[in-house]
Structures are given as structure tokens and as C-alpha cells.
Amino acid sequence: MGASADNGLKIVVVGGFGVGKTTLVRSVSEIRPLNTEETMTQAGESVDDVTGVRGKTATTVAFDFGRITLDARNVLYLFGAPGQERFWFLWDRLFSGTLGAVVLLDTRRIDDSWYAIDRLEHHGTPFIVACNDFGGPVHSHAEIREALDLDPQVPLVDCDARSRRSGKQVLITLVEHLKNQYAGRAAPAALPRQELV
């Protein structure tokens, strides 16, 4: 059905190194996702900050790609951006034509999300923030908002990137946020909430 869709809607998943972007794309995609994960080596430890992700054995070196067919006319394309600083130059290209973004956050490493938020604001790309559950310290949403200096209009939700249901709820929240952003303006496409459920 997706091959004949009229509207390809692009969503980007960004965030720090090891926050679960590949996992989120993998959990919600209806197709086997394209990913560019490579095995991490000791040589990479001197380049990438592996603090807080010591158990990580593979890393994205370009981007992840997944797809969700919403209906006969609309397909959602998901792109997961690499989190390491050395690959940030790819982000501006990935943001081109993007309808909106999910900033995935590990509450143990809140500072790792600053760059993603800064770039999205620079591009004027609407986004939401999703706190991936790593079982770390519990912060209230108010504390997270304050730490990120997050605009009150930006939705902040909890999620488990491993769960398809949770991942879809994150995307529904983004779509609802986009509908609110585009209310009164010509929206790129109508996205009924129920299509993602």
C-alpha cells in the first residue's frame, strides 16, 4: 500500500549517543528497518564519549530508516539520526523536508539533548521530547523542562523505546503537536490520530 501513497511524511528521531533512537525506529516500523549500525571498537572509545553507555556494542554511523503506512494516501517515513558528535554534520541534511521530530532523552544524561534541541529550534522544526526509560534517576517533568529550558508548548512524554505501543504513542503525541502547530495554517497533510493506533 505504501508504494502508491500520495504523501510521504518525514519524521526524524534525534538525541544523544545511545539514547535508543535505533531501538525506537525498529520497534515501530512496519518494514524491516534499514540501519547502519556497526560494531563499536576500542579505537572509537577515544573519539566517542561512552560515559553512561558502557554496555553498548554497536552504533549508528549514518541513519536508521523505517516506515509506517497510515492509510492509502499517507506514509510516515522515520529517520533515526546518529548521536555521536562526529556525525552531527549529517543532521542538517536529515532535517531537510522534515515535518517534525522526536528528541529522545536519557534522563541519566539530560545534557546530551542540548544539541538536538538547539538544531531543531535553529531550523524551526516542531518537536516533542520523549524520555526513554533506562531505569535511571527519576526526574519530574518540571525538573526536565527546567534543565532543558524547554518551551511550555513543547510536549514532554515518557516512553519505552523497546515497546511498539509506547513508540506509537510517542508518534501520536508528535502528530497531535504538529496539528496544533499548523492549526489555522495550511498543514502539509491531515493526519488522523486513529491511523497510528
C-alpha positions as CSV (number, residue, x, y, z in Angstrom):
1,M,0.0,0.0,0.0
2,G,2.8,2.4,0.9
3,A,4.3,2.3,-2.6
4,S,1.3,4.1,-4.1
5,A,0.9,6.7,-1.3
6,D,0.4,10.3,-2.3
7,N,2.0,11.8,0.8
8,G,5.4,10.8,2.3
9,L,5.7,12.4,5.7
10,K,9.2,12.6,7.1
11,I,9.8,12.4,10.9
12,V,13.3,12.5,12.4
13,V,14.3,10.9,15.7
14,V,17.3,12.7,17.3
15,G,19.1,12.7,20.6
16,G,22.4,11.9,22.3
17,F,24.6,8.9,21.8
18,G,23.0,5.7,23.0
19,V,19.5,7.1,23.9
20,G,17.6,4.4,21.9
21,K,16.9,6.1,18.5
22,T,17.6,2.9,16.6
23,T,15.5,0.9,19.0
24,L,12.6,3.3,18.6
25,V,12.7,3.2,14.8
26,R,13.0,-0.6,14.9
27,S,10.1,-1.1,17.3
28,V,7.5,0.9,15.4
29,S,8.5,0.3,11.7
30,E,6.2,-2.0,9.7
31,I,9.1,-2.9,7.5
32,R,12.5,-4.4,8.5
33,P,14.3,-1.1,9.2
34,L,17.4,-0.1,7.3
35,N,20.1,0.6,9.8
36,T,23.7,1.5,9.6
37,E,24.9,0.0,12.9
38,E,28.5,-1.0,13.1
39,T,30.3,-2.8,15.9
40,M,32.0,-0.4,18.4
41,T,35.7,-0.8,18.8
42,Q,38.2,0.3,21.4
43,A,39.6,2.8,18.9
44,G,36.2,4.5,18.9
45,E,36.3,5.0,22.7
46,S,38.9,7.7,22.3
47,V,36.6,9.5,19.8
48,D,33.1,9.0,21.3
49,D,32.2,9.7,24.9
50,V,31.0,6.3,26.1
51,T,30.3,7.5,29.6
52,G,26.9,6.2,30.6
53,V,26.7,3.7,27.6
54,R,29.4,1.3,28.6
55,G,27.3,-1.8,27.6
56,K,26.7,-0.5,24.1
57,T,28.3,-2.8,21.5
58,A,27.0,-1.2,18.2
59,T,26.4,2.3,17.0
60,T,24.7,4.1,14.1
61,V,27.1,5.6,11.6
62,A,24.7,7.2,9.1
63,F,21.0,6.9,9.9
64,D,18.2,4.4,10.6
65,F,15.1,4.3,8.3
66,G,11.7,2.9,8.9
67,R,8.2,3.2,7.6
68,I,4.6,3.2,8.8
69,T,1.6,3.2,6.4
70,L,-1.0,5.4,7.8
71,D,-3.7,4.9,5.1
72,A,-3.9,4.5,1.4
73,R,-2.6,8.1,0.9
74,N,-0.2,8.7,3.7
75,V,3.1,7.1,4.7
76,L,5.2,8.1,7.6
77,Y,9.0,7.8,7.0
78,L,11.1,7.6,10.1
79,F,14.8,8.6,10.1
80,G,16.9,8.0,13.2
81,A,20.0,10.3,13.4
82,P,23.4,9.2,14.7
83,G,24.1,10.5,18.2
84,Q,27.8,10.9,18.3
85,E,29.2,14.4,17.9
86,R,31.4,13.4,14.9
87,F,28.2,12.6,12.9
88,W,26.3,15.8,13.8
89,F,27.2,17.3,10.4
90,L,24.6,14.9,8.9
91,W,21.7,16.3,11.0
92,D,21.2,19.5,9.0
93,R,20.7,17.4,5.8
94,L,18.4,15.0,7.6
95,F,16.2,17.9,8.8
96,S,15.6,19.0,5.2
97,G,11.9,18.4,4.4
98,T,11.1,17.1,7.9
99,L,7.6,17.6,9.2
100,G,8.6,17.2,12.8
101,A,11.0,15.5,15.2
102,V,11.2,13.4,18.3
103,V,14.1,14.3,20.7
104,L,14.8,11.1,22.6
105,L,16.2,11.7,26.1
106,D,18.0,9.5,28.6
107,T,17.3,11.2,32.0
108,R,20.7,10.0,33.3
109,R,22.3,12.2,30.6
110,I,20.0,15.2,30.1
111,D,22.8,17.4,28.8
112,D,23.2,15.1,25.8
113,S,20.0,16.5,24.3
114,W,21.0,20.2,24.1
115,Y,22.5,20.0,20.7
116,A,19.4,18.2,19.2
117,I,17.1,20.8,20.6
118,D,19.3,23.7,19.5
119,R,19.5,22.4,15.9
120,L,15.7,21.8,15.7
121,E,15.0,25.3,17.0
122,H,17.5,26.8,14.6
123,H,15.7,25.0,11.7
124,G,12.3,26.0,13.1
125,T,11.3,22.3,13.1
126,P,8.5,21.4,15.6
127,F,9.4,18.7,18.0
128,I,8.5,16.8,21.2
129,V,10.7,15.4,23.9
130,A,10.4,11.7,24.8
131,C,12.1,10.4,28.0
132,N,13.3,6.8,27.3
133,D,13.1,4.6,30.4
134,F,16.6,3.3,31.3
135,G,15.7,2.9,35.0
136,G,17.9,5.8,35.9
137,P,17.2,8.7,38.3
138,V,13.6,9.8,38.5
139,H,13.1,13.4,37.5
140,S,9.8,15.2,37.4
141,H,8.7,16.6,34.1
142,A,9.1,20.1,35.7
143,E,12.7,19.3,36.5
144,I,13.4,18.1,33.0
145,R,11.7,21.1,31.4
146,E,13.8,23.4,33.6
147,A,17.0,21.6,32.8
148,L,16.4,21.8,29.1
149,D,14.9,25.3,29.2
150,L,12.0,23.7,27.3
151,D,9.2,25.9,25.9
152,P,5.9,25.2,27.8
153,Q,4.3,24.4,24.4
154,V,6.7,21.5,23.6
155,P,5.2,18.2,24.7
156,L,7.2,16.1,27.1
157,V,6.3,12.4,27.4
158,D,7.7,9.2,28.9
159,C,8.3,6.2,26.7
160,D,10.0,2.8,26.4
161,A,11.7,2.7,23.0
162,R,11.6,-1.1,23.0
163,S,7.8,-1.1,23.1
164,R,5.9,-0.8,19.8
165,R,2.8,0.5,21.7
166,S,4.9,3.1,23.6
167,G,6.7,4.2,20.4
168,K,3.5,4.6,18.6
169,Q,2.1,6.8,21.4
170,V,5.2,9.0,21.1
171,L,4.4,9.4,17.3
172,I,0.8,10.1,18.1
173,T,1.9,12.9,20.5
174,L,4.1,14.3,17.8
175,V,1.3,14.3,15.2
176,E,-1.1,16.0,17.7
177,H,1.5,18.6,18.4
178,L,2.0,19.2,14.6
179,K,-1.7,19.5,14.2
180,N,-1.7,22.2,16.9
181,Q,1.3,23.9,15.3
182,Y,-0.3,24.0,11.9
183,A,-3.9,24.9,13.1
184,G,-5.0,27.9,11.1
185,R,-2.3,27.5,8.5
186,A,-2.1,25.2,5.5
187,A,-0.9,21.9,7.1
188,P,1.3,19.6,5.0
189,A,-1.3,16.8,5.4
190,A,-4.1,15.8,7.6
191,L,-3.1,13.0,10.0
192,P,-6.0,11.4,11.8
193,R,-4.9,10.3,15.3
194,Q,-6.6,6.9,14.9
195,E,-4.4,5.9,11.9
196,L,-1.3,5.4,14.1
197,V,-3.1,3.4,16.8
